[in-house]
């Protein structure tokens, strides 16, 4: 008798129809109601059933030897990342965890514990890995946390000074149907890559972006793609391609702004009523402030974009309703605050902020929902409790913290001190994917006494742990999905049993809390079944308060997507502020858009002055290689999740991540399409598979992010065999204002790899030793 079953499921990259046979997940098919379903679902079953799965609790052999010898941890052996592991029974693991956490708190205090919870761990509202770990540690005295995120940290810190909360603004972004109706031109700095719109934090029920962009093109909206990568604009847009040198977008914007000012095309009335500080900006653009005129010729010499096209584009932007889009990725570069600030400045000079189809948005295309949909009310979520520890670090300073305890750093006008971290506990993320300069991070991870990692697969982060806890995947537990900016709730029934001895994280923490003597503080009297139902009940109550209704849990979990009305289908960003700036002032010191910020100027930061400024990228000056390295979200997975899945693996070249290279750069290096190549600079080197294409600007290469880090220890610079670009990126930050990651400013050389390349080991489990 067949036991095949089909059920709705959810992930960060959209809904699907999961096909199971008995207790095994076979595949996840597209959901029929999704107009553009993501093929990333093709990774799930093959990854969860793959060789890399963590099946049993495991301890690194060198750490276990140190503990058994009474040394209390193993901070100095240098073996993390390359050591063998010893598998334990859960009872023994719980005893070991309880002893180690008790020892750490008694010896060093909770200020020595860092919960490195970062990542898109699960679309579920209940079994969210970050929330689960924070909830547990908050009941055990707290932990040092990180602040911000790698995606748009500069915006999180900068934008409140000049306009307001960036998190609020992405929710308030002008909707694409408004742009289709009112805009004449959309200028996209950094493009608007469709591969990014497959995903959304918390999930997405329908992928609307492709249809909305197509509607804009059909309505006659013109698009200009200012990006080194032509494919950063959907083919349906027929966008004009203006490829600048990486890191020069701010200069191009200034050339446009100077043209507006010199030709009297700027909106002086808007600037006078809605902004403050334009006189300082004008002095900078005209060169009165520093002797350098920031005109189109100056911008062209820096960026490579023709000066005449900069001038004509400025005139076109002023002649009709124009939306300026700034990709979130531009801020992940040296002085990444500046393109954000200059985007606002340029839009203010046009005077269209708050008008339908005009103004600016930072982050269009960063996920599936910005400008497409909104959440009608707040879904229920797992409570984390209060953290008794006040200490934090900016998110991209993990290696600095571990390598420099007691060192000082600046952040948003304040001074901080790095804590002396002795224990790291990581859940729901992969720093050996998203952090910069992985060779430096590898060294930093040698310092703590104990590293604990909750993982589904044997990623590089798990291999750098001392204690690895095998956890259930989202498809192996009961939950529900609701995107942070979506209008739908999606059931996530338990599709398969966790393999081996993997457990649901809530159950792991509940048992550990029991052994530590305070289980109720964590569980609040719940088991996993009652907890999910409680949070669904809270979501139903919120729906009723909003004026809607949701089904009972039993009907919902066995059913289909529940879609709710769009709360603001014709939303216009900052429309209320434009209509009444006195009645709806911005949350800035002046209540207006701060083109010059006295507050930021008062911080006296050379890397972030009081107004938008052009500062040359540091790595270009350092000349660590002749080619600009670009990297970004791949089309085949979300960051590094399920990199060992069939869809991701099937699109690699010779088992390695593809790198795009222009024929003009490939030919003199003897590189042909499909060759294995080596990228290198002073920081590291990696192998990749060459894809020769004219869709990238000459002088640039593009290597997708997310290939599991696979160092060949003993090879030159511990060469990565798999194609992870973060072995090449520097570990400097945007500026002392936000301390955001600046990894997109990197230079490399590339060469054909002759001979037999070493086999990729990233998707294999580590070696194991018997007790």
C-alpha positions as CSV (number, residue, x, y, z in Angstrom):
1,X,0.0,0.0,0.0
2,X,1.3,3.5,-0.9
3,X,2.0,5.8,1.9
4,X,2.7,8.8,-0.3
5,X,1.2,12.1,1.0
6,X,1.2,15.7,-0.1
7,X,1.0,18.6,2.4
8,X,1.5,22.4,2.2
9,X,4.7,23.6,3.8
10,X,6.7,26.9,4.0
11,X,10.2,28.3,3.9
12,X,11.8,31.7,3.6
13,X,11.7,31.2,-0.2
14,X,8.1,30.5,-0.4
15,X,5.4,27.9,0.0
16,X,5.4,24.4,-1.5
17,X,3.7,21.1,-1.7
18,X,5.8,18.6,0.3
19,X,5.6,15.0,-0.9
20,X,6.4,12.3,1.7
21,X,6.6,8.6,1.6
22,X,6.2,7.1,5.0
23,X,8.5,9.0,7.4
24,X,10.7,10.4,4.6
25,X,10.5,13.7,2.7
26,X,10.8,13.0,-1.0
27,X,10.6,16.4,-2.5
28,X,8.9,19.8,-2.3
29,X,6.9,20.8,-5.4
30,X,5.8,24.4,-6.3
31,X,2.6,25.7,-4.8
32,X,0.0,26.1,-7.5
33,X,-1.1,29.6,-6.2
34,X,2.4,31.0,-6.4
35,X,2.8,32.9,-9.7
36,X,6.6,32.6,-9.6
37,X,7.6,29.8,-7.3
38,X,11.2,29.5,-6.2
39,X,13.2,26.5,-7.4
40,X,15.2,26.7,-4.1
41,X,12.7,24.2,-2.7
42,X,14.5,21.7,-4.8
43,X,17.3,21.7,-2.2
44,X,15.3,20.7,0.9
45,X,14.7,17.0,0.6
46,X,18.2,16.1,-0.8
47,X,19.9,18.2,1.9
48,X,17.9,16.8,4.8
49,X,18.5,13.3,3.6
50,X,22.1,13.9,2.7
51,X,25.5,12.7,4.0
52,X,26.2,16.0,5.8
53,X,23.4,15.6,8.3
54,X,24.3,15.8,12.0
55,X,22.8,12.7,13.4
56,X,24.1,12.4,17.0
57,X,25.4,14.8,19.7
58,X,29.1,15.2,19.1
59,X,32.1,16.7,20.9
60,X,35.4,17.8,19.4
61,X,38.1,15.3,20.3
62,X,40.6,17.8,21.4
63,X,38.2,19.7,23.6
64,X,37.0,16.4,25.2
65,X,40.6,15.5,26.0
66,X,41.1,18.9,27.7
67,X,38.0,18.6,29.8
68,X,38.8,15.0,30.8
69,X,42.3,16.2,31.8
70,X,40.7,18.9,34.0
71,X,41.8,21.9,31.9
72,X,38.2,23.2,31.6
73,X,38.0,23.9,27.9
74,X,40.5,24.1,25.0
75,X,41.2,27.7,23.9
76,X,44.7,27.3,22.5
77,X,45.1,24.0,20.6
78,X,44.3,25.6,17.2
79,X,42.5,22.4,16.2
80,X,39.0,23.9,15.8
81,X,37.8,23.4,12.2
82,X,40.1,20.4,11.5
83,X,39.7,18.1,14.5
84,X,37.8,14.8,14.7
85,X,34.6,14.4,16.8
86,X,33.4,11.9,19.3
87,X,29.7,11.1,19.4
88,X,27.9,10.9,22.8
89,X,24.5,9.8,24.1
90,X,22.1,12.6,24.9
91,X,22.1,11.9,28.6
92,X,25.9,12.3,28.7
93,X,25.7,15.4,26.5
94,X,23.1,17.1,28.8
95,X,25.3,16.4,31.8
96,X,28.3,17.8,30.0
97,X,26.4,20.9,28.9
98,X,25.0,21.6,32.4
99,X,28.4,21.3,33.9
100,X,30.1,23.5,31.4
101,X,27.4,26.3,31.5
102,X,27.6,26.2,35.3
103,X,31.4,26.4,35.3
104,X,31.4,29.2,32.8
105,X,29.0,31.3,34.8
106,X,30.7,30.6,38.1
107,X,34.2,31.2,36.8
108,X,33.8,34.1,34.3
109,X,30.2,35.3,34.6
110,X,27.5,35.7,32.0
111,X,29.4,38.6,30.4
112,X,31.8,35.9,29.1
113,X,29.0,34.1,27.1
114,X,28.3,35.3,23.5
115,X,25.1,34.1,21.8
116,X,26.1,34.4,18.2
117,X,22.6,33.8,17.0
118,X,22.3,35.3,13.5
119,X,20.8,34.0,10.3
120,X,17.6,33.0,8.5
121,X,17.2,29.9,10.7
122,X,13.5,29.0,10.1
123,X,10.4,30.6,8.7
124,X,8.5,29.3,11.7
125,X,7.0,31.7,14.3
126,X,7.7,29.3,17.2
127,X,10.8,27.3,16.4
128,X,12.9,30.2,15.5
129,X,16.5,29.3,16.4
130,X,17.6,32.7,17.5
131,X,14.5,33.3,19.7
132,X,14.8,29.8,21.3
133,X,18.4,30.2,22.3
134,X,18.0,33.8,23.6
135,X,14.9,32.7,25.6
136,X,16.9,29.9,27.2
137,X,20.0,32.0,28.0
138,X,17.9,34.8,29.4
139,X,16.7,32.4,32.0
140,X,20.3,31.4,32.9
141,X,21.6,34.9,33.6
142,X,21.9,36.4,30.1
143,X,24.5,36.8,27.4
144,X,26.4,39.2,25.3
145,X,24.5,39.9,22.1
146,X,25.2,41.4,18.7
147,X,23.3,44.5,17.4
148,X,22.2,45.1,13.8
149,X,22.6,42.8,10.8
150,X,25.0,42.1,8.0
151,X,22.4,42.9,5.3
152,X,21.8,46.6,6.0
153,X,23.6,47.6,9.2
154,X,24.7,51.0,7.8
155,X,21.1,51.9,7.1
156,X,20.0,50.8,10.6
157,X,22.4,53.3,12.2
158,X,22.6,56.1,9.7
159,X,19.0,56.6,8.6
160,X,17.5,57.5,12.0
161,X,19.9,60.5,12.1
162,X,18.8,61.8,8.7
163,X,15.3,60.6,8.0
164,X,14.0,58.0,10.5
165,X,13.9,54.3,11.3
166,X,15.0,52.2,8.4
167,X,13.0,49.2,9.6
168,X,9.9,51.4,9.5
169,X,10.8,52.8,6.1
170,X,11.1,49.4,4.3
171,X,7.6,48.6,5.5
172,X,6.4,52.0,4.3
173,X,8.0,51.8,0.8
174,X,6.0,53.0,-2.1
175,X,4.2,50.1,-3.7
176,X,5.0,48.9,-7.2
177,X,1.4,49.4,-8.6
178,X,1.9,53.1,-7.6
179,X,5.1,53.2,-9.6
180,X,3.5,51.6,-12.6
181,X,0.8,54.3,-12.5
182,X,2.8,57.4,-11.8
183,X,6.5,57.0,-12.5
184,X,8.2,57.8,-15.7
185,X,11.7,56.6,-14.7
186,X,13.2,54.3,-12.2
187,X,17.0,54.7,-11.6
188,X,18.4,51.6,-9.8
189,X,21.8,52.1,-8.2
190,X,23.1,48.6,-7.6
191,X,20.3,47.2,-9.8
192,X,17.4,45.2,-8.5
193,X,18.4,41.5,-8.7
194,X,15.5,39.1,-9.2
195,X,17.4,36.4,-7.5
196,X,17.1,38.3,-4.2
197,X,13.3,38.5,-4.5
198,X,12.9,34.7,-4.2
199,X,13.3,35.1,-0.4
200,X,11.8,37.1,2.5
201,X,12.5,37.1,6.2
202,X,9.8,34.9,7.8
203,X,8.5,33.7,4.5
204,X,6.5,34.8,1.4
205,X,3.3,33.2,0.2
206,X,3.3,34.6,-3.3
207,X,6.2,35.9,-5.4
208,X,4.8,39.1,-6.8
209,X,7.9,41.0,-7.9
210,X,8.2,39.7,-11.5
211,X,4.6,40.5,-12.3
212,X,4.8,44.0,-10.7
213,X,7.9,44.9,-12.6
214,X,6.5,43.6,-15.8
215,X,3.4,45.8,-15.2
216,X,5.7,48.8,-14.8
217,X,7.5,48.0,-18.1
218,X,4.1,47.5,-19.9
219,X,2.9,50.9,-18.5
220,X,5.9,52.6,-20.2
221,X,8.1,53.1,-17.1
222,X,11.8,53.3,-18.1
223,X,14.5,51.7,-16.0
224,X,18.2,52.4,-15.8
225,X,20.4,49.8,-14.2
226,X,23.5,51.4,-12.6
227,X,25.4,48.2,-11.7
228,X,28.5,46.3,-12.8
229,X,26.2,43.3,-13.5
230,X,23.7,43.5,-16.3
231,X,21.6,40.7,-14.8
232,X,20.9,42.9,-11.8
233,X,17.9,44.1,-13.8
234,X,15.1,41.7,-14.9
235,X,15.2,41.1,-18.6
236,X,11.5,42.1,-18.9
237,X,12.4,45.7,-17.9
238,X,14.5,46.3,-21.0
239,X,16.7,48.4,-18.7
240,X,19.5,50.7,-19.9
241,X,22.7,49.4,-18.5
242,X,25.3,51.9,-17.1
243,X,28.0,49.8,-15.4
244,X,30.2,51.9,-13.0
245,X,33.3,50.8,-11.3
246,X,32.3,49.2,-8.0
247,X,32.3,51.5,-5.0
248,X,31.7,54.7,-7.2
249,X,27.9,55.0,-7.0
250,X,28.2,58.0,-4.6
251,X,30.3,59.8,-7.2
252,X,27.8,59.1,-10.0
253,X,25.0,60.5,-7.7
254,X,27.1,63.6,-7.0
255,X,27.6,64.1,-10.7
256,X,23.9,64.0,-11.2
257,X,23.3,66.3,-8.3
258,X,25.8,68.8,-9.5
259,X,24.1,68.9,-12.9
260,X,20.7,69.6,-11.2
261,X,22.3,72.4,-9.2
262,X,24.3,73.9,-12.0
263,X,21.4,73.9,-14.4
264,X,18.8,75.1,-11.9
265,X,16.9,71.8,-12.1
266,X,16.8,71.3,-8.3
267,X,13.6,72.0,-6.3
268,X,14.7,74.9,-4.0
269,X,11.3,75.2,-2.5
270,X,11.2,71.6,-1.4
271,X,14.7,71.8,0.0
272,X,13.8,74.9,2.0
273,X,10.7,73.5,3.6
274,X,11.5,69.8,4.1
275,X,15.2,69.6,4.6
276,X,18.0,71.1,6.5
277,X,21.7,71.6,5.6
278,X,21.5,71.9,1.8
279,X,23.8,74.9,1.9
280,X,26.6,72.6,3.2
281,X,25.9,70.1,0.5
282,X,25.9,72.7,-2.3
283,X,29.2,74.0,-1.1
284,X,30.6,70.5,-1.3
285,X,29.2,69.8,-4.8
286,X,30.5,73.1,-6.2
287,X,33.9,72.7,-4.6
288,X,33.6,75.8,-2.4
289,X,34.2,73.5,0.6
290,X,37.2,71.6,-0.5
291,X,38.3,72.9,-3.9
292,X,37.0,69.8,-5.8
293,X,34.0,70.3,-8.2
294,X,31.8,67.2,-8.1
295,X,30.5,67.6,-11.6
296,X,29.8,65.0,-14.2
297,X,33.3,65.0,-15.6
298,X,34.7,64.4,-12.1
299,X,32.2,61.6,-11.6
300,X,33.0,60.0,-15.0
301,X,36.7,60.0,-14.3
302,X,36.1,58.0,-11.0
303,X,33.2,55.7,-12.2
304,X,33.8,55.1,-15.9
305,X,30.2,56.2,-16.6
306,X,30.3,58.7,-19.5
307,X,30.0,62.3,-18.4
308,X,27.5,63.2,-21.1
309,X,25.2,60.4,-20.0
310,X,25.4,61.5,-16.4
311,X,24.2,65.0,-17.5
312,X,21.4,63.8,-19.7
313,X,20.2,61.4,-17.1
314,X,20.0,64.2,-14.5
315,X,17.8,66.2,-16.9
316,X,15.6,63.2,-17.5
317,X,15.2,62.6,-13.8
318,X,14.1,66.2,-13.3
319,X,11.8,66.2,-16.3
320,X,9.3,63.6,-14.9
321,X,8.3,61.6,-11.9
322,X,11.4,59.6,-10.9
323,X,11.9,56.8,-8.4
324,X,15.5,56.4,-7.1
325,X,16.3,52.9,-5.9
326,X,19.4,52.1,-3.9
327,X,20.3,48.4,-3.5
328,X,21.0,47.4,0.1
329,X,24.3,45.8,-1.1
330,X,25.9,49.2,-1.8
331,X,26.2,49.8,1.9
332,X,28.2,46.6,2.4
333,X,31.3,48.3,1.1
334,X,33.9,50.8,2.3
335,X,32.1,53.9,3.6
336,X,28.8,52.3,2.9
337,X,26.8,55.0,4.7
338,X,27.6,57.4,1.9
339,X,25.5,56.0,-1.0
340,X,22.6,55.8,1.3
341,X,22.9,59.5,2.4
342,X,23.5,60.6,-1.2
343,X,20.4,58.7,-2.4
344,X,18.3,60.8,0.0
345,X,20.2,63.9,-1.0
346,X,19.6,63.4,-4.7
347,X,15.9,62.5,-4.2
348,X,15.5,65.7,-2.1
349,X,17.0,67.8,-4.8
350,X,14.5,66.5,-7.3
351,X,11.8,67.4,-4.8
352,X,9.6,64.4,-5.4
353,X,9.8,62.7,-2.0
354,X,6.3,61.9,-0.8
355,X,4.7,62.1,-4.2
356,X,3.2,59.0,-5.9
357,X,5.9,57.3,-8.0
358,X,8.7,59.7,-6.9
359,X,11.3,60.0,-4.2
360,X,13.5,57.1,-3.2
361,X,13.6,53.7,-1.5
362,X,16.7,51.9,-0.1
363,X,16.2,48.2,-0.3
364,X,13.9,47.5,-3.2
365,X,14.6,44.0,-4.4
366,X,16.4,43.0,-1.1
367,X,13.5,40.6,-0.6
368,X,10.3,39.4,-2.1
369,X,7.9,41.8,-0.3
370,X,9.3,45.3,-0.1
371,X,7.1,47.5,-2.2
372,X,4.8,44.5,-3.0
373,X,3.0,43.6,0.2
374,X,2.6,44.4,3.9
375,X,1.5,42.6,7.1
376,X,-2.0,43.6,8.3
377,X,-1.1,43.0,12.0
378,X,1.6,41.5,14.1
379,X,1.7,37.7,14.2
380,X,2.3,35.8,17.4
381,X,5.9,35.0,18.2
382,X,8.0,33.2,20.8
383,X,8.8,35.5,23.7
384,X,12.5,35.8,24.5
385,X,12.2,37.4,28.0
386,X,14.7,40.0,29.3
387,X,18.4,39.8,29.0
388,X,20.1,40.7,32.3
389,X,23.4,41.5,30.5
390,X,23.6,44.9,28.8
391,X,26.8,44.3,26.8
392,X,26.6,44.0,23.0
393,X,28.9,44.3,20.0
394,X,28.1,45.6,16.5
395,X,27.1,42.5,14.5
396,X,30.1,42.5,12.1
397,X,32.8,42.7,14.8
398,X,32.8,39.1,16.0
399,X,36.4,38.4,15.1
400,X,37.5,41.7,16.6
401,X,35.8,40.8,19.8
402,X,37.3,37.4,20.1
403,X,40.8,38.5,19.1
404,X,40.9,41.8,21.1
405,X,39.2,41.4,24.5
406,X,39.2,44.6,26.4
407,X,39.9,46.6,23.2
408,X,38.0,49.8,22.6
409,X,35.7,50.6,19.6
410,X,33.5,53.4,18.4
411,X,29.8,53.0,17.5
412,X,27.2,55.6,16.6
413,X,28.8,58.3,18.6
414,X,29.6,56.1,21.6
415,X,32.6,54.2,22.9
416,X,32.5,50.5,23.6
417,X,34.8,47.8,25.0
418,X,35.0,44.3,23.7
419,X,34.1,41.7,26.4
420,X,36.3,38.8,27.2
421,X,34.3,36.0,25.7
422,X,35.0,32.5,26.9
423,X,31.9,30.7,25.5
424,X,30.3,31.1,22.1
425,X,26.9,29.5,21.5
426,X,25.7,29.7,17.9
427,X,22.3,28.7,16.6
428,X,20.4,29.4,13.3
429,X,23.3,30.9,11.4
430,X,26.6,30.2,9.7
431,X,29.3,32.8,10.4
432,X,31.7,30.9,8.2
433,X,29.4,32.0,5.4
434,X,28.3,35.5,6.2
435,X,31.3,37.0,8.1
436,X,34.2,38.6,6.2
437,X,37.8,37.5,6.1
438,X,37.3,33.8,7.0
439,X,40.9,33.1,7.6
440,X,40.9,35.7,10.4
441,X,37.6,34.4,11.7
442,X,39.2,30.9,11.9
443,X,41.9,32.3,14.1
444,X,39.4,34.1,16.2
445,X,37.4,30.9,16.8
446,X,40.4,29.3,18.3
447,X,40.3,31.6,21.3
448,X,37.1,30.8,23.3
449,X,37.3,28.0,25.9
450,X,34.0,26.4,24.6
451,X,32.1,26.8,21.3
452,X,28.6,25.2,21.1
453,X,26.7,25.0,17.8
454,X,23.2,23.8,17.1
455,X,23.1,22.5,13.5
456,X,21.2,20.5,10.9
457,X,24.2,19.8,8.8
458,X,28.0,19.6,9.2
459,X,28.7,23.2,8.0
460,X,32.1,24.8,8.6
461,X,30.6,26.5,11.7
462,X,29.7,23.1,13.2
463,X,33.2,21.9,12.4
464,X,34.6,24.8,14.4
465,X,32.5,23.9,17.4
466,X,33.5,21.9,20.5
467,X,29.9,20.7,21.2
468,X,27.5,20.1,18.3
469,X,23.8,19.5,19.0
470,X,21.8,17.8,16.2
471,X,18.6,19.7,15.7
472,X,15.4,19.0,13.8
473,X,14.9,20.9,10.5
474,X,11.7,23.1,10.0
475,X,10.2,20.2,8.0
476,X,10.6,17.9,11.0
477,X,8.6,19.9,13.6
478,X,5.2,21.5,13.7
479,X,4.9,25.3,13.3
480,X,3.5,28.0,11.1
481,X,5.0,30.7,8.9
482,X,4.2,34.4,8.6
483,X,6.5,36.8,6.9
484,X,7.6,40.0,8.5
485,X,6.2,41.9,5.6
486,X,3.7,39.5,4.1
487,X,-0.1,39.2,4.3
488,X,-0.4,35.4,4.6
489,X,0.0,32.6,7.1
490,X,1.2,29.2,6.0
491,X,0.9,25.9,7.8
492,X,4.1,24.0,8.6
493,X,3.0,20.5,9.6
494,X,5.6,17.9,10.7
495,X,6.5,16.1,7.4
496,X,9.1,13.7,8.6
497,X,10.8,12.5,11.8
498,X,14.2,14.0,12.6
499,X,16.8,11.5,11.6
500,X,19.2,9.8,13.9
501,X,19.0,11.4,17.4
502,X,18.3,14.9,16.2
503,X,15.8,16.8,18.5
504,X,13.6,19.8,18.4
505,X,15.5,22.7,20.0
506,X,12.8,23.6,22.5
507,X,13.0,20.1,23.9
508,X,16.8,20.3,24.2
509,X,16.6,23.6,26.1
510,X,13.7,22.3,28.3
511,X,15.8,19.3,29.4
512,X,18.9,21.3,29.9
513,X,16.9,23.8,32.0
514,X,15.6,20.9,34.1
515,X,19.1,19.7,34.8
516,X,20.0,23.3,35.8
517,X,17.1,23.5,38.2
518,X,14.8,26.0,36.6
519,X,12.7,24.4,33.8
520,X,9.6,26.5,34.4
521,X,11.5,29.7,33.7
522,X,12.1,28.5,30.1
523,X,9.0,26.3,29.3
524,X,6.4,28.4,31.2
525,X,4.6,25.1,31.6
526,X,4.5,24.3,27.8
527,X,5.7,21.4,25.8
528,X,6.3,21.9,22.0
529,X,2.7,20.9,21.2
530,X,1.0,23.3,23.6
531,X,3.5,26.1,22.8
532,X,2.7,26.1,19.1
533,X,-1.0,26.2,19.9
534,X,-0.6,29.0,22.4
535,X,1.2,31.2,19.9
536,X,-1.4,30.4,17.2
537,X,-4.1,31.4,19.7
538,X,-2.3,34.7,20.2
539,X,-2.2,35.2,16.4
540,X,-6.0,34.5,16.2
541,X,-6.6,37.0,19.0
542,X,-4.6,39.6,17.1
543,X,-6.6,38.9,13.9
544,X,-9.9,39.4,15.8
545,X,-8.7,42.7,17.3
546,X,-7.8,43.8,13.7
547,X,-11.2,42.8,12.5
548,X,-10.5,39.5,10.8
549,X,-10.6,35.8,11.7
550,X,-8.4,32.8,11.5
551,X,-9.3,29.0,11.6
552,X,-8.8,26.8,14.6
553,X,-5.4,25.2,14.8
554,X,-6.5,21.7,13.7
555,X,-8.2,23.0,10.6
556,X,-5.3,25.4,9.8
557,X,-2.4,22.9,10.1
558,X,-4.1,20.4,7.8
559,X,-5.2,23.0,5.3
560,X,-3.7,25.6,2.9
561,X,-2.4,29.2,2.9
562,X,-4.6,31.7,4.7
563,X,-4.3,35.0,2.9
564,X,-5.4,38.3,4.4
565,X,-6.2,41.7,2.8
566,X,-3.3,44.0,1.7
567,X,-3.3,46.8,4.4
568,X,-2.0,49.5,2.0
569,X,-2.1,48.6,-1.7
570,X,-1.4,52.1,-2.9
571,X,1.0,53.2,-0.2
572,X,3.3,56.2,-0.9
573,X,6.5,56.6,1.2
574,X,6.6,59.8,3.3
575,X,3.3,61.1,1.9
576,X,2.1,62.3,5.3
577,X,5.3,64.2,5.9
578,X,5.1,65.9,2.6
579,X,1.4,66.9,3.1
580,X,2.0,68.3,6.6
581,X,5.7,68.5,7.7
582,X,4.7,70.3,10.9
583,X,1.9,67.9,11.8
584,X,3.9,64.8,10.8
585,X,7.5,65.7,11.5
586,X,10.3,63.2,11.0
587,X,11.9,61.7,14.1
588,X,15.2,63.6,13.5
589,X,16.5,66.5,15.6
590,X,15.1,69.1,13.1
591,X,11.9,67.1,12.3
592,X,13.1,67.4,8.7
593,X,15.4,65.5,6.3
594,X,18.9,66.2,7.5
595,X,21.1,66.5,4.4
596,X,23.7,67.8,6.9
597,X,23.6,66.3,10.4
598,X,25.0,68.4,13.2
599,X,24.9,65.3,15.4
600,X,27.0,63.1,13.0
601,X,29.3,66.0,12.4
602,X,29.8,66.3,16.1
603,X,31.1,62.7,16.2
604,X,34.2,64.0,14.2
605,X,34.5,60.9,12.1
606,X,36.8,61.2,9.0
607,X,35.1,58.2,7.6
608,X,31.6,59.7,7.9
609,X,31.5,63.5,7.8
610,X,28.3,65.6,8.4
611,X,26.9,65.2,4.9
612,X,27.2,62.7,2.0
613,X,30.7,62.6,0.8
614,X,32.8,60.6,-1.7
615,X,35.6,58.6,-0.2
616,X,37.6,56.2,-2.4
617,X,37.3,52.5,-1.6
618,X,40.2,51.4,0.6
619,X,41.0,48.1,-1.1
620,X,41.3,49.8,-4.5
621,X,43.9,52.1,-3.0
622,X,45.7,49.1,-1.4
623,X,45.7,47.3,-4.8
624,X,45.5,43.8,-3.4
625,X,44.6,42.7,-7.0
626,X,43.7,44.1,-10.4
627,X,40.1,42.9,-10.5
628,X,37.1,44.1,-8.5
629,X,35.5,41.2,-6.6
630,X,31.7,41.3,-6.5
631,X,29.6,38.9,-4.5
632,X,26.0,38.5,-3.7
633,X,23.0,36.4,-2.9
634,X,22.9,33.3,-5.2
635,X,19.9,32.2,-7.2
636,X,20.3,28.6,-6.1
637,X,19.8,28.9,-2.3
638,X,19.3,31.4,0.5
639,X,22.7,32.4,1.7
640,X,24.4,29.1,2.6
641,X,21.3,27.2,3.6
642,X,21.1,23.7,2.0
643,X,24.1,24.3,-0.2
644,X,24.4,20.5,-0.4
645,X,20.9,20.3,-1.9
646,X,20.4,19.0,-5.4
647,X,19.4,22.3,-6.9
648,X,22.5,24.1,-5.5
649,X,24.9,21.3,-6.3
650,X,23.6,20.8,-9.8
651,X,24.5,24.4,-10.8
652,X,28.1,24.4,-9.6
653,X,31.0,24.0,-12.0
654,X,33.3,21.0,-11.4
655,X,31.7,20.9,-7.9
656,X,32.6,24.5,-7.2
657,X,30.8,27.8,-7.1
658,X,30.6,29.7,-10.4
659,X,32.5,32.9,-10.8
660,X,31.5,35.3,-13.6
661,X,34.4,36.8,-15.7
662,X,34.2,39.0,-18.8
663,X,35.8,37.7,-22.0
664,X,38.3,40.6,-22.0
665,X,39.6,39.5,-18.6
666,X,39.4,35.7,-19.3
667,X,41.2,35.7,-22.7
668,X,44.6,37.1,-21.6
669,X,44.6,34.8,-18.6
670,X,43.9,31.7,-20.8
671,X,40.6,31.1,-19.0
672,X,37.8,29.3,-20.8
673,X,34.2,28.7,-19.7
674,X,34.1,25.7,-17.4
675,X,37.7,25.9,-16.2
676,X,38.6,25.6,-12.6
677,X,40.2,28.9,-11.5
678,X,41.9,30.2,-8.5
679,X,41.0,33.6,-7.0
680,X,43.6,35.2,-4.7
681,X,44.8,38.2,-2.8
682,X,46.8,39.0,0.3
683,X,44.1,37.7,2.6
684,X,43.3,34.3,1.0
685,X,42.5,32.2,-2.0
686,X,39.8,29.9,-3.3
687,X,38.9,27.7,-6.2
688,X,35.8,28.3,-8.3
689,X,34.4,27.4,-11.7
690,X,34.7,30.0,-14.5
691,X,31.6,31.3,-16.3
692,X,32.8,33.5,-19.1
693,X,30.1,36.1,-19.9
694,X,29.7,39.7,-21.2
695,X,27.0,40.3,-18.5
696,X,29.6,41.6,-16.1
697,X,31.7,44.8,-16.5
698,X,35.3,44.2,-17.6
699,X,37.7,44.5,-14.7
700,X,35.2,42.7,-12.4
701,X,34.5,39.2,-11.3
702,X,31.4,38.0,-9.5
703,X,31.5,35.1,-7.1
704,X,28.2,34.0,-5.5
705,X,28.1,33.8,-1.7
706,X,27.1,30.8,0.3
707,X,29.3,27.9,-0.8
708,X,30.2,26.1,2.4
709,X,33.7,27.1,3.5
710,X,36.1,24.2,2.7
711,X,39.7,25.1,3.6
712,X,42.5,22.8,2.5
713,X,44.7,23.1,5.6
714,X,48.3,23.2,4.7
715,X,47.7,24.5,1.2
716,X,48.8,28.2,0.5
717,X,46.7,30.4,2.7
718,X,44.6,27.3,3.6
719,X,43.0,27.7,0.2
720,X,39.2,27.2,0.1
721,X,38.4,24.4,-2.4
722,X,34.7,25.3,-2.9
723,X,34.4,29.0,-3.9
724,X,33.6,31.0,-0.8
725,X,34.3,34.7,-1.5
726,X,34.7,35.6,2.1
727,X,38.2,34.1,2.2
728,X,39.1,37.1,0.0
729,X,37.2,40.0,1.7
730,X,38.6,42.3,4.3
731,X,37.4,42.6,7.9
732,X,37.2,46.4,8.0
733,X,33.9,48.2,8.6
734,X,32.1,50.9,6.7
735,X,32.9,53.5,9.3
736,X,33.0,54.0,13.1
737,X,29.4,55.3,12.8
738,X,27.7,52.0,12.1
739,X,30.6,49.5,12.0
740,X,28.7,47.7,9.2
741,X,30.5,45.1,7.1
742,X,32.4,46.5,4.2
743,X,33.3,43.2,2.5
744,X,32.1,44.3,-1.0
745,X,35.2,46.4,-1.4
746,X,37.8,43.8,-2.4
747,X,40.3,43.3,-5.2
748,X,41.6,40.0,-6.5
749,X,43.6,38.2,-9.2
750,X,42.3,35.2,-11.0
751,X,44.2,32.4,-12.8
752,X,43.4,29.1,-14.4
753,X,44.1,26.2,-12.1
754,X,46.3,23.7,-13.9
755,X,46.5,20.1,-12.8
756,X,44.1,18.1,-10.8
757,X,42.1,20.3,-8.3
758,X,41.7,19.0,-4.8
759,X,38.3,17.3,-4.2
760,X,35.6,19.4,-2.5
761,X,35.0,18.1,1.1
762,X,32.5,20.7,2.3
763,X,29.4,18.4,2.0
764,X,31.0,15.4,3.8
765,X,30.8,14.8,7.6
766,X,34.0,15.3,9.6
767,X,36.1,12.3,10.9
768,X,34.9,10.6,14.0
769,X,36.8,8.9,16.8
770,X,35.6,6.3,19.2
771,X,35.4,7.1,22.9
